[in-house]
Amino acid sequence: QVQFVESGGGLVQPGGSLRLSCAASGSISSIYAMGWYRQVPEKKRELVALIRGGATTNYADSVRGRFTISRDNGKNTLYLQMNFLKPEDTAVYYCKTLTGGSWGQGTQVTVSS
């Protein structure tokens, strides 16, 4: 089973940018759909961006136009480019296959001045 390690989180000011990476332990070329999720305390984990085979993408309304999900099958890596960050984007961000798999540790994103 492919495992994923998220990285790239940190503290950023409102309006700033971060690029999250999700490194897979094996090939992701055969994984049809992968997504970035986020979670804040006392709230359910939500899907914020999804990418399917053929590079079809979907975004939550709250991030559409600001976030971009992409995948590099050659590097076995999933990315989330986050621009124009807002305090409400503060959360732990996770990557995972749409179906199956398990949750990793995620990476903390904090947007604050």
URDAGI-V243040 format. One record per backbone hydrogen bond with DSSP energy under -0.5 kcal/mol. NH is the residue of the N-H (numbers start at 1). CO is the residue of the C=O. Records with the same first field share a line. If there is no record, write none. Layout:
# URDAGI-V243040
NH: CO, CO
This chain:
# URDAGI-V243040
5: 23
7: 21
10: 108
12: 110
15: 85
16: 13
18: 82
20: 18, 80
21: 7
22: 78
23: 5
24: 76
25: 3
31: 28
32: 30
34: 51
35: 96
36: 49
37: 94
38: 46
39: 92
43: 40
46: 38
48: 36, 46
49: 36
50: 58
51: 34
52: 56
53: 32
55: 52
56: 53
58: 50
60: 48
63: 60
64: 60
66: 63
67: 63
68: 81
70: 79
72: 77
73: 71
75: 72
76: 72
77: 72
78: 22
79: 70
80: 20
81: 68
82: 18, 80
83: 66, 81
84: 15
85: 16
89: 86
90: 87
91: 109
92: 39
93: 91, 107
94: 37
96: 35
98: 33
107: 93
109: 91
110: 10
112: 12, 110
